[in-house]
Amino acid sequence: MASSEPGSRTTRWLRRRTEDPPTTPQQRYDEQPRYDEQRPRFDRPPPAGNDWYGAPPSGYSGAPPAQGPAYPWPPAPERPQPPGRPYPPEQRPYPPAEGPYPSPRGRRGRRDRRDAAGRRPRRGLLRRAVRVLAVVVVVQALLILSLRWVDPPTTAFMAANPDGAIQDSVPVEHVSRNFLAAVIAHEDSQLPYRSGAFEWDALWSRAYAHLGGEEDPSGSTIPQQVAKNLFLNQELSAWRKGLEAALSSEMALLIDDRRMLELYVNYAQFGPTIYGVCAAGWYYFDSPPAELTQAQAVQLVGLLPSPGHVQRAPGGGMDFEVDDGLGWLSRSHVINAQNRVPAWIDRLGFQPVEDAGVTGLASEQEPSGDDCTSPPEEVTELIAAEGTA
């Protein structure tokens, strides 16, 4: 077979395949430079002749440290700023993709404590409620503990009285032992001998009677009445009774019987606006609390169950002919006290008072500036306004 030299027409297709540029998409894609080669690289020095960023300082490579925490990066050394050119913000390499990034607000940032809907988890709300409750309990305990030494300027009962309140405190040692014995006999005969604010059996009996609509079989103890007078109101509800029991239990734990008796005789109500034995003794009998007789003391303690329906009689004493027409209620309680209390005092004398921590007689005490030997100014003004001097 004869051979011939290839001509231009027969080799044209071969030259076209070797000389023409790629025409397929894959060939064109392969010929493009990679994205990593196109984007600027901040983890290596800039190319020669690029004076925008300036030369990096000696010893700085721009790469993150080989060991140690991935974030935050240690600050880079200062770079000299070229004169006349703005200094761009510092560029740092991105942290590695693996591992959780720390929150900018700490391990437990505000964003971490919310769910996808932006609401706080219930666990956080419960924790906040427990903290608030703990603060309330601590503040309340400190407030009750302060009652061992501090006479409160007012009480919840006094603040709720729309007609105002007249009250002066007097140390219990300067109060007639007749009055203290009458208070213990009429209100709480077991005060010096009971451990705690009340007996649980008596409390359950009162609770069942209240739920059944029956009359209270025993009445509140002195610690319960002190807690009610200082912090609560006259609402007759199971909630208020339960709160009274809790407060009185705490008070009995932190306050001794002597101070409890002192708080009671200084803040109990003895008239529409009369609180405490100091104001009551001068208002009804023109007598300081240290000189109250047994008969006067029994009349005063008879007012404790219903003190709002009585007024001073002309010249002294008690007048039950009041405008509201309920004077008979206060008078019935006074008569009941006159029938019960004197026999109790004659039988036990002042022994319960001494067992409560008050020793000696009021007449044996040294005079002091707060012994209520002169009538309070407000009592004098009230007597003058009523015209019963």
TAFENFEN-V706713 format. One line per field, one symbol per residue. ss: DSSP state (H for helix, E for strand, - for the rest). phi: phi as a letter, one per 40 degrees, with the letter a starting at -180 (. if undefined). psi: psi as a letter, one per 40 degrees, with the letter a starting at -180 (. if undefined). Layout:
ss: ???
phi: ???
psi: ???
//
This chain:
ss: -----------HHHHHHHH-----HHHHHHH---HHHH---------------------------------------------------------------------------E-----E-HHHHHHHHHHHHHHHHHHHHHHHHH---------HHHHH-----EE----HHH--HHHHHHHHHHH---HHH------HHHHHHHHHHHH----------HHHHHHHHHH------HHHHHHHHHHHHHHHHH--HHHHHHHHHHH-E----EE-HHHHHHHHH---HHH--HHHHHHHHH--------EE-----EE-------HHHHHHHHHHHHHHHHHHHHHH--HHHHH------HHH------------HHHHHHHHHH---
phi: .cbbccccccbcccccccbcccbcdcccccccccccccccbbcaccccgccccgccccgbbgccccbgccacccccccbccccgbcccccbbccccccgcccccbhcbcccccbcccgccccccccccccccccccccccccccccccbbcccabccccccccgababcadcccbdccccccccccbaccdcbbchcaccccccccccccccgccccbgcccdcccccccbbbcccbccccccccccccccccbbcccccccccccbccbadbbbgccccccccbfbcccbccccccccccccdcaccbaaccdghhbbbcbccgbcccccccccccccbcdcccccbgccccccchbbgbccccccacbcfcbccccccccccccgbc
psi: hiiihhidddeddddddddiiieiddddddeiiiddediiheeiiiiiehedeihiiheheeiiidiaidhiiiiiihhhhhheiihiihhiiiiidiihiiieeadgidddeiadeeiiidddddddddddddddddddddddddeddhhidiiddddehdeaihhhihiddehhdddddddddddgeedeeihadihddddddddddddefiihddiiidddddddddeaaehgiddddddddddddddddehiddddddddeeeiheidehhiddddddddefhideehidddddddddeddgeefiihiheiahhegideeedddddddddddddddddddddeaedddddeehiaideeiiiiefefeiiidddddddddeff.
//
